[in-house]
Structures are given as C-alpha cells and as structure tokens.
Amino acid sequence: MSIVMRTLKPVRQKRSVRRKEILSRWQLYLFLLLPLVYIIVFAYVPMAGLQLAFKKFSPRLGIWGSPWVGLDQFTKFFKSYMFERVLKNTIRVSLYSLIAGFPIPIIFALLLNSMRNYKFKRSIQMITYIPHFISTVVLVGMVLQMINPRIGLFGMLYRALAGSDLPNLIGMPKAFSHLYVWSGVWQGLGWGSIIYISALASVDSELHEAAEIDGASRFQRVRFIDFPSILPTATIMLILNSGQIMNVGFEKVFLMQNGLNLRASEVISTYVYKVGIASSTQDFSYATAIGLFNSAINFALICLVNSFSKRVSDNRLW
C-alpha cells in the first residue's frame, strides 16, 4: 500500500503543477479555445457526412437512415466512362501547376534578395503582390479579355505580328491547362515568394561579408548561402503542396470551362459539383464517394512525399 502511495504522489504533484500553469495562463487557453471550436464545428462535425459515400442516400430516410451499400458508389465511379477523363485532367493540371508554380517564387525571391536598390526592390515586391488580391472572377475575366482575338491585347499583338487572327484559345482543349497554370503563376508569384523572402531575411549577413572577402561572386553567394538557407522552408512547402495535387481549384476551372474545352477542363471538383448539385438527378452519395476518393489520394501523396523527404533529409512535417 505504501508503494502505491509513493507512486501516486509524484503523479498528483505533476497534475497539480499543470493545473496551476493552466490557470496562470488562462487567457492564452481562452484564445486557443476559439480556433478549436471553429475546427471542430466546420472541419470535424461535417465528417459525419462521409458515411454517404457508403450509402444509397434517400432524402426521406436522411443521412443516418439511408441503407448501406458498401463500396458500390466507388465501383460505379471506377467503371464510369468519366473516371479516366477526370482523373487524367486533374493530375495533368495539378502536376503542371506544381512544376511551374513551385520553383518560380523561389527564384523570384532569390533574385529580389540580391538586388541592392531598396526602392526598386520594394516597388517590384508591391507590384507582384497586387494580383493576389484580385478575385478569381475578375482574374478569369481579365484572361478572357486579353486573349480575345478581336479586342484583346494579346489578340491584337498576334494579328500585328502574324497577320492573321488569334485562334480562340479558350475554346481549344490543348490551351486550357496552359491558360490555367500561367495565369495562376502570374497571380501567385509575389504572394508565394513572401515566405522565402522572410527566410532569406534571417540569413546572417556575416556569412555574405566573409564570402565577399574570400572573393565569392554574387551568384556563388546565392548558390552556396542563400539557397541552402531557404531549402528547409522550400521542402516543407513542397510537402504541403503535394498534399493538394488532386485539389484543382473548382472556381477558376468552372469559370474557364465551356463546351468546347470540356474534354480537357473537366476535373474531379467540377464533376463532383455537376453530379451532386447541378444535375437534375442529384446523387449525393456518388458525389461524396468521388470526393472521398480524391481526399484519400491527397492523403496518400502527402504521406509518400513526407516519407521520402524524411529519408533524404531531416525536413519533414511529422
């Protein structure tokens, strides 16, 4: 009995100390409470609806009363003629966005950091930040106006140089991914470089001074001091971005979509919307199954990239 009491005494003391620490910092825990409630209400509670992917939803019976059908909804999607098309389009647009959009902000941040003229540097930063604050609707409208064969700036330049009208790019399936990706690169270039510019600001200036004394050129200092300094940040960003490979932005794709480019622009997010909401025969269970399949692929990808990063370097999310 005495042994048990001696074992329990330190545990009780630790609990008492922890309780006192919590009470002494109750304001911080109060701040933490609000985001926790937000996450629980808007992120975890809706997960109960995922059971629809394994049921045949009936509005009369509701989510909890609808009959279970196992993996039938997933099988239906895999056998659908749209499966191959939406999967290919989603992977193509997502990978293209990642390959084109990930390294450019890093290169831009390195170039910006190596500039000596402070005012010029700040001006470029501000100009490149502005597109991020343009709404998706306005951005797509600007793109459509720019590539208009008759009144668009790009259309008029093409006519002046080539002597013929610009083809209808927004109606060409081959041009859709290029328009989507490069308009996104233009919009996110400045904003995406902020985190790398912040990382570069923490680089010790004595390293650059020592390299200058040793005769290192500006390019060598960027290569051997600046780039290794932001490499851990870039690795974490790559892991996070890899978890969003299958999440092509619904709004922008939907706004750029039309009957002519549908063959290349139909991705999983737009297909889920059409099946689940826009269709006259709304199939909530089928749409939930497709969305769950998409999320499962994203989860597998982020685990894979994180595991790979863990093996080749010390940078990982968990």
Number of C-alpha atoms within 10 A of each C-alpha: 6 7 7 8 9 10 11 11 10 11 11 11 11 11 11 12 12 12 11 12 11 13 12 10 10 12 11 11 11 10 10 11 11 11 11 10 12 11 11 13 12 10 10 12 10 10 11 10 13 15 19 24 25 20 24 21 22 16 10 8 10 11 18 14 13 17 15 15 13 13 12 17 20 20 12 14 17 13 10 11 10 15 16 13 16 20 15 16 19 23 17 16 23 23 16 18 20 17 11 15 19 20 14 18 22 22 14 18 24 20 14 19 18 14 11 9 9 10 10 11 15 12 11 12 19 12 10 18 20 14 18 17 11 12 12 17 12 10 18 20 13 14 17 16 16 16 21 20 21 14 11 17 14 17 21 20 14 17 15 11 8 10 10 12 15 18 13 13 18 19 16 16 18 14 14 21 20 15 17 20 20 15 16 19 18 16 21 21 24 22 18 21 24 17 17 23 19 13 18 19 13 11 14 12 10 9 13 18 13 11 17 14 9 9 11 15 11 12 12 13 18 18 13 13 17 25 17 13 19 21 15 16 14 20 19 16 14 18 22 16 18 23 20 19 23 25 20 20 15 15 14 16 21 17 12 20 20 16 9 13 18 16 17 21 25 21 29 27 22 20 20 21 17 16 19 19 14 13 11 9 10 14 18 20 25 25 25 23 25 24 19 16 16 19 16 12 15 19 16 13 20 20 17 15 20 22 17 14 18 14 11 8 11 10 19 16 16 7
